[in-house]
Amino acid sequence: MSRAKQVGVETLPLNSIIAGDCIDVMNSLPENSVDLVFADPPYNLQLRGDLHRPDNSKVDAVDDHWDQFSSFGAYDKFTRDWLAAARRILKPNGAIWVIGSYHNVFRMGAELQNQGYWILNDVVWRKSNPMPNFRGKRLTNAHETLIWASKEEASKYTFNYEALKALNEGVQMRSDWVLPICTGHERLKDDAGDKAHPTQKPESLLHRVLVGTTNPGDVVLDPFFGTGTTGAVAKMLGREFIGIEREESYRKVAQRRIDAIRKFDREALQVTASKRAEPRVAFGVLVERGLLRPGEELVSMNGRHTAKVRADGSIVGRDMKGSIHQVGAHLEGAPSCNGWTYWHFKRDGQNVPIDLLRQQIRAEMSE
């Protein structure tokens, strides 16, 4: 069931799979209307003949008509046209992800820069269970490359740094992602029991992309929708999606898949917010609000130092007065100090970090 979103006097066909050529469809959509584009275009694999395993069984390779181009020049024109159409519909602070193999990703990267996109990262998706190289004439192709780019250099793109850090057990997310390819129950089958799509991407990959670079309610467009991985994950995560797919067989599989998806509840959709995105609260606000009183004593987290709160929101230590950060750094002989976690106050005989009071005020501001 789709719904339309108002964009000026025009509407977006949200949560729909649109039949047609992606360039024509994107050119028909309102300008500056989409938050993120995730694109998994044809790779132009240039396969020559059938590929067989050592037991002489045929490999189900990507030899579909949609992956065949007459020349590199034809592929480059196709890339140029769809990237231009995607850039037109991206909001000023929008971004794009493209994914490819060594056959096409370098050509896409050059065209992204030619058109004014600003490359933010390239990500290596290292497949934990890659298909082996059956002919034994090359290295096993065990990765694909994603490029993440903003619409332009000045774009204020979405990046949920703390959320990706939480996904990675509290460690900063790196640009090499180890995830399995799509197999087992996740691999969709057609009515004949065969793979519904030869290059279906795993939901784990889209989960990481959407959690890290979109927010609930954002509009995500996939111009090469295939069997709908982008739409399925977007629906689960409370994002709006627009899918474009010219192959009817893929659209049918994608629609069945998405119809069966249940959106996570509102609380489950919340992610760890970036500290930079949180409202700024000055220490003096705690004093103004009476949460801390002038003359009240603060204790350092290691218990070695004390300081007194002053009426203007500064504090005075043994031989230094200034901000909570300046005084803490001076007392510790350190170049810097996070005063919010360094200083504690006494409540019911317990030392409590003053950051608890800051979080209390932030919670009130968000209500």
Disulfide bonds with the S-S distance in Angstrom:
none
